[in-house]
């Protein structure tokens, strides 16, 4: 099976044939030699690691090592979440975000009631990164037009964000404190917006060690405050900023450094309260564009904390069509967006158990894969994205996911969502000039002392191979371990398909 069409394919095929000819007759295949070299590396002396290659076209294992050892997978866990979503939700699944009201509009254009923004769990709502979906500014303009079309000039009630389709556990409890204030620690919400992120811009000081100042945020986040302890680092030192802060709390603590000479240095953080953010932002937008509001901005969480419960008897003003399901799967895997994976996990729970919680999502996922032949006894999950350092999975379990997915009618959706060697995503600059360029597709994973890859490639015999490689607690640098793994993965592409024992 050919994974990708590009001008370099013929050169790659020629490279594989020449390499195979040169290595013929020396008693072992390139894959076996690469594996033995990897296994003997001192970097792995005290590591926990696993490697599994399977010919999924033929349904036959090629090479196995420690495939039943539970290891921390990092972001390759997203393959488990997205493949489950594809199979259980279907590639035509749709979210919908509604603009509603619960009152009447009098002759003067006064809405005597509340305005609601009702979420459906769409992780891509209002995202600026999705080509075929409107960003938040475009959504606000469309809603403003709809309100003016039905004659509303004033809203007597509140602007209420209705996020209750999911639970209020926005951040999984096993995520680290140093993660959750940063962009990759943006959690899930029944009303996500802007990928639950904002960007804060810094101006570096005049000298190394001097304070760096906060210029602005984009978007502006009403009510958010900073305790800024960021200083100026050496020129070229890059982003060394950490943002600390809990869900629902508007105060953020900024630490670390930005590089000398930076006039507008961007650092991404997680929105403290996405539903309340969208309610207050839309209220401000209405005020700035001629529609007066009298009530407060609120979410279901803030209303319930005051023992106020809004009505479900509403009139729908506008329905924002869902983000394309392929775009959601693509961005989850290709760009490794954690909040997308967490929303998908809760959506799986919602559609199958009628409850949008993380625990229900994990239980539903495990039950599903048990029916697909996976032994889930050692599968330990605490989120959908792989960010938790408490997750554990085996290569055998991940291979079940890759193998079963390869036979599913919607496999192309999963396959095309994975970065392509030498061309896109986390492996865009890797595998250049190798046999795998333009053929191998893989999801990467990275946490402290964790490197992992899982995906597919086309072998020399034309069959599709799936692979999993995970290393925990290895020695040496992450970059060095990545380089070693690349050599091993590339040898899969040059393999002729026979089993290695």
matplotlib code that plots the C-alpha trace (Angstrom):
import matplotlib.pyplot as plt

x = [0.0, 1.5, 0.9, 1.7, 2.3, 5.2, 8.0, 10.6, 8.9, 10.8, 14.1, 13.2, 12.3, 15.6, 17.4, 15.7, 16.5, 20.2, 20.5, 18.9, 21.3, 24.3, 23.2, 22.1, 23.9, 25.4, 23.2, 20.8, 18.3, 18.8, 15.9, 17.5, 20.9, 19.3, 17.4, 20.4, 22.4, 19.6, 19.3, 23.0, 23.1, 24.3, 21.5, 19.1, 21.1, 18.7, 15.7, 12.3, 11.6, 9.6, 9.6, 6.9, 6.6, 3.7, 2.9, -0.8, -1.5, -0.6, -1.6, 1.8, 4.2, 7.7, 9.6, 8.7, 10.6, 9.1, 5.6, 3.8, 5.7, 3.5, 5.2, 4.5, 3.4, 3.3, 1.4, 1.2, -1.7, -3.7, -3.7, -5.8, -8.2, -8.6, -9.0, -11.7, -13.4, -13.3, -14.8, -17.3, -18.5, -18.1, -16.4, -19.7, -20.1, -21.1, -20.9, -23.1, -22.8, -26.1, -27.0, -30.3, -32.6, -35.3, -37.4, -39.4, -38.5, -40.7, -41.6, -38.6, -36.2, -35.6, -34.9, -36.7, -34.7, -31.2, -29.0, -27.3, -24.2, -24.8, -21.8, -21.7, -18.1, -16.7, -12.9, -12.4, -15.1, -13.7, -10.3, -8.1, -6.2, -9.0, -9.3, -12.9, -14.3, -14.8, -12.6, -14.2, -14.3, -16.2, -18.6, -19.3, -20.0, -22.4, -24.2, -24.4, -26.0, -28.5, -29.5, -29.9, -31.9, -34.5, -34.6, -32.7, -31.2, -31.0, -30.6, -32.3, -30.9, -27.5, -25.2, -24.8, -22.4, -23.9, -21.0, -22.9, -22.8, -19.4, -18.5, -16.6, -13.3, -11.6, -8.1, -7.4, -6.4, -3.1, -1.7, 1.3, 1.1, 3.9, 1.8, -1.7, -1.1, 0.7, -1.0, -0.4, -2.2, -5.4, -8.1, -11.5, -14.8, -18.3, -17.9, -14.3, -13.1, -9.9, -8.5, -8.8, -5.6, -4.4, -1.1, 0.8, 3.4, 6.6, 9.1, 12.6, 14.6, 17.7, 20.2, 20.4, 18.7, 16.5, 12.7, 10.7, 7.3, 3.9, 2.7, -0.7, -2.6, -4.3, -7.2, -7.8, -9.0, -11.4, -10.5, -7.2, -4.3, -0.6, 2.1, 5.0, 8.5, 9.8, 13.3, 15.6, 17.7, 20.6, 20.0, 18.7, 17.7, 14.1, 11.0, 11.9, 8.6, 6.3, 2.8, 1.2, -2.4, -5.4, -8.7, -11.3, -8.8, -8.1, -4.7, -1.6, 2.0, 4.6, 8.2, 11.3, 13.0, 12.5, 15.5, 17.4, 16.4, 12.8, 10.3, 7.1, 7.9, 4.9, 4.1, 1.0, -1.1, -4.3, -7.5, -8.5, -12.3, -13.2, -17.0, -16.9, -14.4, -16.7, -19.7, -17.9, -16.1, -19.4, -21.1, -18.3, -18.6, -22.4, -21.8, -19.2, -21.6, -24.8, -26.5, -26.9, -26.7, -28.0, -27.2, -23.9, -21.8, -22.1, -21.5, -23.5, -20.7, -20.9, -24.7, -24.8, -22.4, -25.0, -27.8, -29.2, -30.4, -31.3, -34.2, -34.0, -37.1, -35.3, -35.5, -32.5, -31.3, -28.3, -26.6, -22.9, -22.2, -19.7, -16.0, -15.3, -14.6, -11.6, -10.1, -10.6, -8.8, -6.1, -5.3, -5.3, -2.7, -0.8, -0.4, -0.8, -3.4, -4.2, -7.5, -8.9, -8.0, -9.6, -12.8, -12.9, -12.6, -15.6, -17.6, -17.1, -18.5, -21.4, -22.5, -22.3, -23.1, -24.9, -22.4, -19.6, -17.0, -13.3, -13.8, -16.8, -14.7, -11.9, -14.3, -16.1, -12.7, -11.5, -14.8, -14.7, -11.1, -11.8, -14.4, -11.7, -9.3, -7.2, -6.1, -6.8, -5.5, -2.4, -3.9, -3.8, -5.3, -5.8, -6.6, -7.1, -4.0, -1.1, 0.0, -0.4, 2.8, 0.6, -0.6, 0.7, 0.2, 1.9, 3.2, 0.9, -2.1, -1.1, -0.5, -4.0, -5.2, -3.0, -3.8, -7.6, -7.7, -5.9, -8.8, -11.5, -13.4, -12.4, -8.7, -7.7, -9.0, -6.6, -3.7, -3.9, -4.0, -0.5, 2.6, 4.4, 8.2, 10.1, 7.0, 4.8, 4.2, 6.8, 8.7, 8.7, 12.5, 13.3, 14.0, 15.0, 16.8, 16.0, 13.9, 11.0, 10.6, 7.1, 6.2, 6.3, 3.6, 3.9, 2.7, 5.5, 5.4, 7.7, 7.7, 10.6, 12.6, 10.1, 10.4, 7.9, 6.7, 3.8, 2.5, 2.8, 5.1, 5.2, 7.8, 9.9, 7.4, 4.6, 2.8, 1.8, 3.7, 2.6, 5.2, 5.4, 8.6, 8.7, 11.6, 11.3, 14.1, 16.8, 20.2, 21.5, 19.6, 16.1, 17.6, 20.1, 17.4, 15.2, 18.0, 18.5, 14.8, 14.7, 17.4, 15.4, 12.1, 13.7, 14.9, 11.3, 10.7, 13.6, 12.5, 11.3, 8.6, 9.9, 9.6, 12.6, 13.0]
y = [0.0, 3.4, 6.0, 9.2, 10.4, 12.9, 13.6, 11.8, 8.4, 6.9, 8.0, 6.4, 3.1, 3.2, 3.8, 0.8, -1.5, -0.4, -0.7, -4.2, -5.3, -4.1, -5.8, -9.1, -12.3, -11.0, -13.2, -10.6, -8.1, -4.3, -4.3, -7.1, -5.3, -2.0, -3.6, -5.4, -2.1, -0.3, -3.0, -2.9, 0.9, 2.0, 4.6, 1.8, 0.1, 1.0, 2.0, 0.4, 0.0, -1.9, -2.4, -4.1, -4.4, -6.1, -6.7, -5.6, -6.5, -10.1, -10.0, -11.4, -10.1, -9.3, -8.4, -8.2, -7.0, -6.4, -6.1, -6.8, -4.3, -1.4, 1.9, 5.6, 6.3, 10.2, 11.6, 8.4, 7.6, 10.0, 7.2, 5.2, 8.1, 9.1, 5.6, 4.9, 8.1, 7.2, 3.8, 4.6, 8.1, 7.6, 10.0, 11.9, 12.8, 16.5, 18.9, 22.0, 25.2, 27.1, 30.8, 30.8, 32.9, 32.1, 35.3, 37.5, 40.5, 43.6, 46.3, 48.4, 45.5, 44.6, 40.9, 40.3, 37.2, 35.6, 35.0, 31.5, 30.1, 26.3, 24.1, 20.6, 19.7, 20.8, 21.2, 23.3, 25.9, 29.4, 28.0, 30.2, 27.2, 25.3, 26.3, 25.5, 26.8, 30.4, 31.9, 33.5, 37.0, 35.7, 33.8, 36.9, 39.0, 36.4, 36.3, 40.1, 40.1, 37.5, 39.5, 42.7, 40.8, 39.8, 43.4, 43.0, 46.3, 45.5, 42.4, 42.7, 39.4, 37.7, 36.3, 32.7, 30.1, 26.6, 24.1, 21.4, 18.8, 17.8, 17.6, 20.4, 18.4, 20.6, 19.3, 15.6, 15.2, 13.4, 16.2, 18.1, 21.6, 22.8, 21.8, 23.1, 26.8, 26.4, 25.9, 22.2, 22.0, 23.4, 20.9, 20.0, 21.9, 21.4, 24.9, 25.1, 28.2, 29.2, 25.8, 27.0, 29.0, 32.6, 34.1, 36.5, 38.8, 39.9, 42.7, 41.7, 44.0, 45.9, 43.4, 39.8, 39.3, 42.5, 42.2, 41.4, 43.2, 41.9, 43.9, 42.3, 39.1, 37.8, 37.4, 39.8, 37.8, 39.8, 39.6, 37.8, 39.2, 38.3, 38.0, 38.5, 37.3, 36.7, 38.1, 38.4, 35.5, 35.3, 36.1, 33.1, 31.3, 30.8, 30.3, 29.4, 30.7, 28.7, 29.8, 28.6, 28.8, 26.6, 26.1, 28.8, 31.1, 34.2, 34.9, 33.6, 33.4, 33.9, 32.7, 32.0, 33.9, 35.3, 36.0, 39.3, 41.5, 40.3, 43.1, 41.0, 37.5, 35.1, 32.5, 30.5, 29.7, 27.9, 29.9, 29.9, 29.6, 29.1, 29.3, 32.4, 33.9, 33.5, 34.8, 38.0, 38.5, 38.3, 40.7, 43.2, 42.7, 43.4, 46.6, 47.8, 47.3, 48.9, 46.2, 47.1, 44.5, 44.8, 41.4, 39.8, 37.3, 33.8, 30.1, 27.2, 26.6, 30.2, 30.1, 26.8, 28.0, 30.6, 28.0, 29.6, 27.2, 28.4, 27.2, 24.7, 26.3, 28.3, 29.6, 28.9, 31.9, 30.4, 27.1, 27.1, 24.0, 21.7, 21.6, 19.0, 15.7, 15.0, 18.4, 17.5, 14.1, 15.7, 18.4, 16.1, 13.8, 16.1, 19.0, 16.9, 19.2, 17.8, 19.7, 18.0, 14.6, 15.3, 16.6, 13.5, 11.2, 12.8, 12.8, 9.1, 8.8, 11.1, 9.3, 5.8, 6.3, 9.6, 11.1, 13.5, 12.6, 11.5, 8.4, 7.3, 7.9, 5.7, 3.0, 3.1, 3.0, 0.0, -1.9, -1.2, -2.5, -5.5, -6.4, -5.9, -8.5, -6.3, -7.5, -4.4, -5.8, -3.6, -0.6, 2.3, 5.6, 8.9, 11.1, 11.0, 12.9, 11.1, 14.1, 12.4, 10.8, 8.1, 6.5, 3.0, 1.0, -1.9, -2.2, -5.2, -3.0, -0.2, -2.8, -4.0, -0.5, 0.0, -3.4, -3.2, 0.4, -0.6, -2.9, -0.4, 1.4, 4.8, 3.9, 6.6, 9.3, 8.0, 7.5, 10.9, 12.6, 11.3, 13.4, 12.3, 11.6, 14.5, 16.6, 17.5, 17.7, 16.5, 14.5, 17.2, 17.7, 14.0, 11.1, 13.5, 11.5, 8.2, 5.3, 6.4, 9.9, 10.2, 6.7, 6.6, 8.2, 8.4, 10.0, 11.1, 11.3, 13.2, 13.8, 14.0, 10.8, 9.5, 9.1, 7.2, 6.7, 4.7, 4.6, 2.9, 2.6, 0.7, -2.1, -3.1, -5.9, -3.3, -4.5, -2.0, -2.4, -0.9, -0.2, 0.9, 2.1, 3.5, 4.2, 5.3, 6.5, 6.2, 7.8, 10.7, 13.5, 13.4, 14.5, 11.6, 9.1, 10.5, 10.0, 6.4, 5.7, 7.2, 4.8, 1.9, 3.1, 3.7, 0.1, -1.0, 0.7, -1.2, -4.5, -7.2, -8.5, -11.7, -12.4, -11.9, -14.2]
z = [0.0, -1.0, 1.6, -0.3, -3.8, -4.3, -6.8, -4.7, -4.5, -7.5, -6.0, -2.7, -4.5, -6.3, -2.9, -1.3, -4.2, -4.2, -0.4, -0.5, -3.3, -1.4, 1.8, 0.3, 1.4, 4.6, 6.8, 8.3, 7.1, 7.6, 10.1, 12.2, 12.2, 13.1, 15.9, 17.3, 17.2, 19.0, 21.6, 22.4, 22.8, 26.3, 26.3, 27.0, 29.7, 32.5, 30.3, 30.0, 26.3, 23.7, 19.9, 17.8, 14.0, 12.3, 8.6, 8.9, 5.3, 6.0, 9.6, 10.7, 13.3, 12.1, 15.2, 18.9, 22.0, 25.5, 23.9, 27.2, 29.3, 30.5, 29.7, 29.7, 26.1, 26.0, 23.0, 20.9, 23.3, 21.0, 18.4, 20.9, 21.5, 17.8, 16.5, 19.1, 18.1, 14.4, 15.0, 17.7, 16.5, 12.8, 10.4, 9.8, 13.5, 14.0, 16.9, 17.0, 19.0, 19.5, 20.2, 22.1, 24.3, 26.8, 26.7, 24.4, 22.3, 22.8, 20.3, 21.3, 20.6, 24.3, 24.9, 28.2, 29.1, 28.9, 25.9, 25.9, 24.1, 24.3, 23.7, 22.3, 23.2, 19.9, 20.5, 17.4, 18.0, 17.3, 16.5, 14.3, 13.0, 11.1, 7.4, 7.0, 10.3, 11.4, 14.1, 17.2, 15.6, 12.6, 14.9, 16.9, 13.8, 12.5, 15.9, 16.0, 12.6, 13.6, 16.8, 14.8, 12.1, 14.7, 16.1, 19.4, 20.6, 24.3, 26.4, 29.8, 31.1, 31.3, 28.7, 29.8, 28.6, 28.7, 29.0, 31.0, 28.2, 29.9, 33.5, 35.3, 35.5, 32.9, 33.7, 34.4, 38.1, 37.2, 35.1, 36.5, 38.1, 35.8, 32.8, 33.3, 33.0, 29.7, 26.3, 26.2, 29.6, 28.2, 29.2, 28.0, 28.2, 27.0, 25.5, 24.3, 22.4, 20.7, 21.6, 25.2, 24.7, 24.7, 23.8, 26.1, 24.5, 26.4, 25.8, 26.9, 29.2, 28.1, 29.7, 30.7, 34.1, 33.8, 34.1, 30.9, 30.7, 29.5, 26.5, 25.9, 25.4, 22.3, 22.6, 25.5, 28.5, 30.6, 34.3, 34.0, 36.0, 36.0, 38.7, 36.3, 37.4, 33.9, 33.2, 30.2, 29.2, 26.8, 23.1, 21.2, 24.4, 23.2, 25.2, 28.8, 30.3, 32.5, 33.3, 36.6, 37.4, 38.2, 36.2, 36.9, 38.7, 36.7, 38.2, 36.4, 37.7, 35.0, 35.6, 33.5, 30.7, 27.3, 25.0, 24.9, 22.0, 21.8, 21.3, 21.1, 22.3, 22.2, 24.8, 24.8, 27.9, 28.9, 29.3, 33.0, 32.2, 28.5, 29.0, 31.1, 28.6, 25.7, 27.6, 28.7, 25.4, 23.5, 26.0, 25.3, 21.6, 21.8, 23.8, 21.3, 18.5, 19.7, 21.7, 25.3, 28.0, 31.6, 33.1, 34.0, 32.1, 33.5, 32.9, 34.2, 36.8, 38.2, 38.2, 40.0, 42.6, 43.5, 43.4, 40.2, 37.5, 34.1, 32.1, 29.2, 27.5, 24.8, 21.2, 19.0, 17.1, 15.3, 14.9, 14.2, 12.0, 13.5, 12.9, 10.2, 12.0, 9.8, 10.8, 14.5, 14.1, 11.9, 14.3, 17.3, 15.8, 13.4, 15.8, 19.0, 20.5, 24.0, 24.5, 21.3, 22.6, 26.0, 24.3, 22.0, 25.1, 26.8, 23.5, 23.3, 26.7, 26.0, 22.8, 24.3, 28.0, 28.0, 30.4, 29.3, 31.9, 31.5, 33.7, 31.6, 28.4, 29.7, 30.7, 27.3, 25.4, 27.4, 26.9, 23.2, 22.7, 24.8, 22.1, 19.5, 21.1, 23.3, 26.7, 28.7, 32.1, 32.1, 30.3, 32.8, 31.5, 33.2, 30.2, 26.4, 25.3, 27.0, 29.0, 32.4, 33.6, 35.3, 32.0, 31.1, 27.9, 26.2, 22.7, 22.2, 23.1, 20.8, 18.0, 18.4, 17.8, 14.7, 13.3, 13.8, 12.5, 9.3, 8.5, 9.3, 6.4, 7.7, 8.0, 5.6, 8.0, 10.7, 8.3, 6.7, 10.2, 11.0, 10.1, 7.0, 7.0, 5.5, 4.9, 7.8, 11.5, 14.1, 11.4, 8.7, 8.9, 9.7, 7.3, 4.5, 1.8, 3.4, 2.3, 4.6, 3.1, 1.7, 2.9, 6.7, 8.8, 12.6, 15.7, 18.0, 21.8, 24.1, 27.9, 30.4, 29.8, 27.4, 23.6, 21.5, 17.9, 16.5, 13.0, 9.6, 6.6, 3.3, 3.2, 0.2, -0.6, -0.9, 2.3, 5.1, 8.3, 11.7, 14.4, 18.0, 19.7, 23.3, 25.6, 29.2, 31.5, 28.9, 29.2, 27.0, 25.3, 23.8, 20.5, 20.5, 21.3, 18.5, 16.1, 17.1, 16.8, 13.3, 12.1, 13.5, 12.0, 8.6, 8.6, 8.7, 5.3, 3.7, 5.1, 2.8, 5.1, 6.6, 10.3, 12.5, 15.5]

ax = plt.figure().add_subplot(projection="3d")
ax.plot(x, y, z, "-o")
ax.set_aspect("equal")
plt.show()
